[in-house]
C-alpha cells in the first residue's frame, strides 16, 4: 500500500531532522549568568541561553546577488 510507504518515509525524515537539530543545537547554546543578592552574599546561577541566528530582510548596502558585476547575455 502506498500509505504505509509514505508513513515510513515520513518517520525516517522526522528522525533525520530530529538528529540534525540535536547536533546543531550545541552551536547555539551559550551560558548566561544570573546574579542575585541574598543579604550580604551573592548567588551566581549559570543559565543556558539559546542564541538563534538572525536573518535580515530588506535592502542591503550592496546591489545584486553574488560577487561583482553581472554580465548580461542577449540571445
N, C-alpha and C positions, 0 to 999 in steps of 0.2 A: 504494500500500500504506500502511496506517495506521502501520506500524512505522517507515517512512522519515520520515514527518512528525513522529512523536514524537522520533526521534533529532535531527532538525533543530531542533525546538523546545527540546529539552534542551541542545543545543550552544549555541544562542543564549542561553538562560538562564544557562548557566555562564559565557559570555563577559561578559554584563552584570554578573553578580555579581563576577567577577574584576576588571573595570574599577572597580566601585564600591568594592571592598576596597582597591585600589591608591590611589584618590583619597582615601578616608577615613583610610588608614593614616598619612598625613602629620600628621594632627591628633593622633595618639597617640605619635609618636616624639619623645622628648626626648633630651638629651645628658647622659650621665653621665661622670664623670671617675674614672680610676683613677690613683692616685699611688703610685709605687714609689720606693724609695731604693736607689741603687746607689753604694756608697761615700759620698762627700760630696755627690753630685749627686742631684737628684730628677727623676724622669721622670713626666710627666703625659700620659696617653693618654685621648683622648675616645672614649667608647663609646656607641653609640646604644642607648637603652633604650626599650622599648615599654611605655607605661603604659595598660593596658586599663581601660575604665570599670568601676565597681563597681556591682553590684546588691545591694540589701539586702532580705532576706526577713524576715518576721516582723511582729510588732506594732509599729506606729509610735505616735508621740505624738498623732496625730490620728485621729479615727474617721471612717469613711465614705470615699467617693470624691468627688473634685471639691472645689468651694469652697462653704462654708456648709452650712446645714441643708437636709435634703431635705424636699420636700413629698410627702405620701402621698395618692394618689388612690384612693378606694374606688369601685368600679364596681358 
